[in-house]
Amino acid sequence: MHPFVLALIGGGLIGLAAVMMMGLKGRIAGVSGILSSAFSSDDDRLWRILFIVGIVIGGAIPAIMSDSFVPPAPDTSTWLVIIGGLTVGLGTGLGSGCTSGHGICGISRLSPRSMVATCTFMAAGFICVFLLKHVLGG
């Protein structure tokens, strides 16, 4: 199947999950908040853990359904990937949300705060990629 079609299906499923979360639970599908609350709160822990398990299973579906699927390996050092992950975690705490909370759910609700947050972390990502790939040669 063409990658564009796969991306279209994936994006549609993410949107459907966000709408279902708002409609059924009255909550925003912000993954960083759901993940942190799954381990730090007793309130509604089960659905939070199931949501995270669903993300993992969804990511595993291509490998399960295809004999020839090989996940892409990062083209950078393991340490840089770890530092990037920790930096993203720090940023979601400072920004009071992540790409799913602000970028998908917040923008769709026309939240000015989410629009600013999304533009900020997208700009920071563009700058980091430019510096790492073109200035530092990584």
C-alpha positions as CSV (number, residue, x, y, z in Angstrom):
1,M,0.0,0.0,0.0
2,H,1.3,3.5,-0.8
3,P,2.8,5.4,2.1
4,F,0.5,8.3,1.6
5,V,-2.5,6.0,2.0
6,L,-1.0,4.5,5.2
7,A,-0.4,8.0,6.6
8,L,-4.0,9.0,5.7
9,I,-5.4,5.9,7.5
10,G,-3.1,6.5,10.5
11,G,-4.0,10.2,10.8
12,G,-7.7,9.3,10.5
13,L,-7.4,6.8,13.3
14,I,-5.6,9.3,15.5
15,G,-8.4,11.8,14.9
16,L,-11.0,9.2,15.6
17,A,-9.3,8.2,18.9
18,A,-9.1,11.9,19.9
19,V,-12.8,12.4,19.2
20,M,-13.8,9.2,21.0
21,M,-11.7,10.2,24.0
22,M,-13.5,13.5,24.2
23,G,-16.9,12.1,23.5
24,L,-16.7,9.0,25.8
25,K,-14.4,10.2,28.6
26,G,-14.7,14.0,28.3
27,R,-10.9,14.2,28.3
28,I,-8.2,15.3,25.9
29,A,-6.1,12.6,24.4
30,G,-2.8,14.1,25.5
31,V,-0.4,11.1,25.7
32,S,2.1,12.7,28.0
33,G,-0.6,13.5,30.6
34,I,-2.2,10.1,30.2
35,L,1.2,8.4,30.6
36,S,2.3,10.4,33.7
37,S,-1.1,10.0,35.4
38,A,-1.1,6.2,34.7
39,F,1.8,5.9,37.2
40,S,1.2,8.7,39.6
41,S,-2.6,8.6,40.1
42,D,-5.1,6.1,41.4
43,D,-7.9,7.9,39.7
44,D,-9.0,6.1,36.5
45,R,-5.7,4.2,36.2
46,L,-7.1,1.3,34.2
47,W,-8.2,3.3,31.1
48,R,-4.9,5.2,31.1
49,I,-2.9,2.0,31.1
50,L,-5.2,0.4,28.4
51,F,-4.7,3.6,26.3
52,I,-0.9,3.3,26.4
53,V,-1.1,-0.5,25.7
54,G,-3.3,0.3,22.7
55,I,-0.6,2.7,21.4
56,V,2.0,0.0,21.7
57,I,-0.2,-2.6,20.0
58,G,-1.0,-0.2,17.2
59,G,2.6,0.4,16.6
60,A,3.2,-3.4,16.5
61,I,0.5,-4.1,13.9
62,P,2.7,-3.5,10.8
63,A,5.2,-6.0,12.2
64,I,2.4,-8.5,13.0
65,M,0.7,-8.2,9.6
66,S,3.8,-8.3,7.4
67,D,6.4,-11.0,7.1
68,S,8.8,-8.5,5.5
69,F,8.4,-5.5,7.8
70,V,11.6,-4.1,9.2
71,P,11.4,-1.1,11.5
72,P,13.6,1.7,10.5
73,A,16.7,2.2,12.7
74,P,17.7,5.7,13.8
75,D,20.5,7.0,11.7
76,T,22.2,8.6,14.8
77,S,23.8,7.6,18.0
78,T,21.8,5.9,20.8
79,W,22.9,8.6,23.2
80,L,21.5,11.3,21.0
81,V,18.2,9.4,20.8
82,I,18.1,9.1,24.7
83,I,19.0,12.8,25.1
84,G,16.3,13.8,22.6
85,G,13.7,11.6,24.4
86,L,14.6,13.2,27.8
87,T,14.5,16.7,26.3
88,V,11.0,16.0,24.8
89,G,9.8,14.7,28.2
90,L,11.2,17.9,29.9
91,G,9.5,20.0,27.2
92,T,6.1,18.4,27.6
93,G,6.3,19.2,31.3
94,L,7.3,22.8,30.7
95,G,4.7,23.2,28.0
96,S,1.9,21.6,29.9
97,G,1.3,19.1,27.1
98,C,2.6,17.3,24.1
99,T,2.0,17.1,20.4
100,S,-1.2,15.0,20.8
101,G,-2.6,17.2,23.5
102,H,-1.8,20.6,22.0
103,G,-1.2,19.8,18.3
104,I,-4.2,17.5,17.7
105,C,-6.7,18.1,20.4
106,G,-5.9,21.8,21.3
107,I,-5.7,23.1,17.7
108,S,-8.9,21.3,16.8
109,R,-10.6,23.1,19.7
110,L,-9.2,26.4,18.4
111,S,-7.2,26.9,21.7
112,P,-4.9,29.9,21.3
113,R,-2.6,28.5,24.0
114,S,-2.3,25.2,22.0
115,M,-1.6,27.0,18.8
116,V,1.2,28.9,20.4
117,A,2.6,25.8,22.0
118,T,2.4,23.8,18.8
119,C,4.1,26.6,16.8
120,T,6.8,26.8,19.5
121,F,7.7,23.1,19.6
122,M,7.5,22.8,15.8
123,A,9.9,25.7,15.4
124,A,12.2,24.3,18.1
125,G,12.2,20.9,16.2
126,F,13.0,22.6,12.9
127,I,15.9,24.5,14.4
128,C,17.3,21.4,16.1
129,V,17.2,19.4,13.0
130,F,18.8,22.2,11.0
131,L,21.6,22.6,13.5
132,L,22.2,18.9,13.9
133,K,22.1,18.0,10.2
134,H,23.5,21.1,8.5
135,V,25.6,23.0,11.0
136,L,27.1,20.2,13.2
137,G,27.0,17.6,10.3
138,G,25.3,14.9,12.4
